[in-house]
Amino acid sequence: MQQTKYLLGEDRIPTHWYNVIADLPAPPAPVLHPATGEPVTPADMLPLFPPALLEQEMSSARWIPIPEEIRQIYALWRPSPLFRARRLEQALGTPARIYYKYEGVSPAGSHKPNTAVPQAYYNKLAGTKRIATETGAGQWGSSMALASRMFGLECTVYMVRVSFTQKPYRKSMMELWGAEVVPSPSPRTAAGRAILAQDPDSPGSLGIAISEAVEDAVAREDTKYALGSVLNHVCLHQTVIGLEAKEQLALAGDYPDVVIAAHGGGSNFAGVGFPFIADKAAGKQIRILAVEPSSCPTLTKGVYAFDYGDTAKMAPITKMYTLGHDFMPPGIHAGGLRYHGASPLVSQLVHHGLVEARAVGQLACFEAATLFARTEAIIPAPESSHAIRGAVDEALRAKEEGKERVILFNLSGHGHVDMAAYDAYFAGQLEDFEYPAEKVAASLANLPKVKL
Ligand SMILES: Cc1ncc(COP(=O)(O)O)c(C=O)c1O
């Protein structure tokens, strides 16, 4: 029998997270205070995050130990399986060997609990009673809801309104795990009220939902904020994906020529990609590719500049690829990829040419996801379909060139709660949005002026 799955025992759950900052070609740019434009201090950030997470955010240590309590919870679904996509290879007629790491086996159905669990853990240690957070597609909100439940924390999730409407079952999951879910923009915060005053039918965006959650957290002594992507400590926690994948590929006797992941804020991409940056820094020939939606093309069409992480300018200013903090991406079904900015670490790696980026339209992604479901059987999340599109294109190129190529991609989540998106695709109701050049230009005119 040909081997399909490469599995590791629970004893192989990584003991340390990998911190890519140790291998960057230059130190990361400073993070600036949204009100003063001066570099932030840990004290500025303490109303938002517990001390241990701030320490991780700023650490340059290559390896950071994973507490046993967290590994014990990771054991509910980790190590996640690595699959060889033999049926997809066959359907494509490619000489490439395609592997995918499957993060949809977590209780929430995606990679997001890899960081939700440590975030809840360190908050609990610091005496936090309640978490305020945002969610786009609902994957992050459901992950934070379940992690909060595990540590006895209350949780309020501001959910981007377009997803709140498109994905009612994500709301049900969050409520089942005990969280409160508020459609964003909401009348509950000044940030939400300001947006609603301009547009009572606003579909919302991650940038707006982040503003609401930050405002909520800052207003209450017992509450901290949690973010599901973008930040260094979030990318750090996700590296368990790539660390396991390396070991599993070694079991298969392979090493990737190219590593691919979907890119929203950067966390699943960082998770699978960063551990391979360490190899690249040590001289290995390997390509690492981020795939983003052409309707929200942050890495491929954005500028590398200082910008706010949220619409209401309450989150810190970071140097990143951005389309402008008030850019409102079209309401594509990959709700988790509708973010104006990107992880500063991923951005820096793109800027230095260590990471490539490509933008793809949603129809091409649904086409690839359908092929994947009909060959490999797993139904992918619309976000993850961007990685599949990237992998299929690489495999077809290998076929054209007649080259064997080893492709690894991260299947960041399943699409069981996204079936309305597939229904719309099959009903011919989905469209590819043109790159909204004018809206981006208008938004980029509002970048903050910084002294650096
Ligand atoms: C399944 C899935 N994949 C990918 C993403 C994109 O986020 P990130 O870039 O942080 O991995 C999301 C975000 O919600 C998601 O739900």
The ligand as a Gaussian input file, in Angstrom:
#p B3LYP/6-31G(d) Opt

LIG

0 1
 C       -9.203000      28.793000       7.687000
 C       -8.462000      30.083000       7.651000
 N       -7.321000      30.166000       6.957000
 C       -6.618000      31.316000       6.882000
 C       -7.062000      32.458000       7.508000
 C       -6.297000      33.715000       7.344000
 O       -5.728000      34.204000       8.498000
 P       -4.169000      34.146000       8.750000
 O       -3.523000      34.878000       7.595000
 O       -3.987000      34.800000      10.034000
 O       -3.779000      32.719000       8.791000
 C       -8.238000      32.434000       8.265000
 C       -8.723000      33.613000       8.984000
 O       -9.755000      33.671000       9.562000
 C       -8.954000      31.207000       8.332000
 O      -10.093000      31.119000       9.019000

